[in-house]
Amino acid sequence: MNCPTRYGPVGSMLRTASIIALLSALVVFAGHAVAQGVTADVITIGQSASLTGPSEELGKEMKAGADAFFNAINEAGGVNGRKIKLISIDDAGTPERTKANTLKLLNEDNVFALFGYTGTYTINPILPLVEKNKVPFFAPASGDIATREPLSRYVFNIRASYFEETEKIVEQLTRRGLTKIALFYQNDAYGRAGLAGLERALRTRKSNILIFGSTDRNSTSVASSAQTIAKSGAQAVLISAGANTASAFIKEMKKQGSSAQFCLLSSVGAMTVAAQLGDEGRGVEVSQVVPLPFSDSEPLGREYLKRIGGPTKASFASLEGYIAANVFVEGLKKAGKVPTRESFLAALDKLGSVDLRGYRVKFSADNHNGSSLVELTVLGAGGNYKR
């Protein structure tokens, strides 16, 4: 005997139509999730950085710090059950490779966000790609104005600007009575950012750059500039250049008998400079945008040192990467159980002030510059930095 069904012909058709609609919705959702770099168990983000070449300290260390934090989060189960996968590609500090890497990350790897790019020279040219693809561009390791003005919906900075760094340097120098300030810079976006920052800081004090010299990016042909600046009687020299160029310049200035105070910006590669200068580096000052990474006086420092492998593995750039990954995860936690790029951006806009166990970051819809912290460090005996 056949049992009567609850569904007649019309009911069966409606049920079939409902199933088809549901399956279609799931397919659309799945396609959207993959396009955003989100699957059931992984969130994929992408990084192009200088893992080789003259600026490799910045890229390698930024990645190492980020990996240390992401690995800890993944071991604890991830964010809402999803682990974070960071794809890092070497660009060797060249804009052409950075652009190619970015296109690969967006079009082939379908990343959720771009994270921890290094180098003003390579970051600025890919900003139009960020805007075109409407992709979050999180924690670029650059203090250049291009990542800050005009305000971008997609760019979020966790470090102070070069303007803030140069202001802090000039404030400290003038307080010590050092007013004859010269500039040596490499002729690229990073070097020119130092030039703009120094001009601005001195202009507010109704002063001007005493004299300046320049050289090509990554060049060690610095003798001519060193001679000119040494003869000028400069009391201090701000150096806006990479580690190889900066170290060569300082050595040449000392050969010329200069006793000027040398001041470098955070993106120089502080650990490389210390290694290259050796004993000649004593007294060199470097502005930093993160706390001293070798100190365990704050909870964040203790946590970082434990996860990075101790003081001998610590660096300013890796602490920056560690902090960046930390803030990124805070945004993800507030972006919903199934995050999209848009929900992540909205979460960051509403993030407000976050205390990372001793380091504060604050975002809002009209402020994507999370920190203005600048600390001045000095290179001492044995290549060690101190406040």
Beta strands, then each sheet from edge to edge (+ up, - down):
strand 1: 42-49
strand 2: 83-90
strand 3: 113-115
strand 4: 137-138
strand 5: 155-156
strand 6: 181-186
strand 7: 212-215
strand 8: 236-240
strand 9: 261-264
strand 10: 285-288
strand 11: 352-355
strand 12: 360-363
strand 13: 375-379
strand 14: 385-386
sheet 1: 2+ 1+ 3+ 4+ 5+
sheet 2: 7+ 6+ 8+ 9+ 10+ 13- 14+
sheet 3: 11+ 12-
end
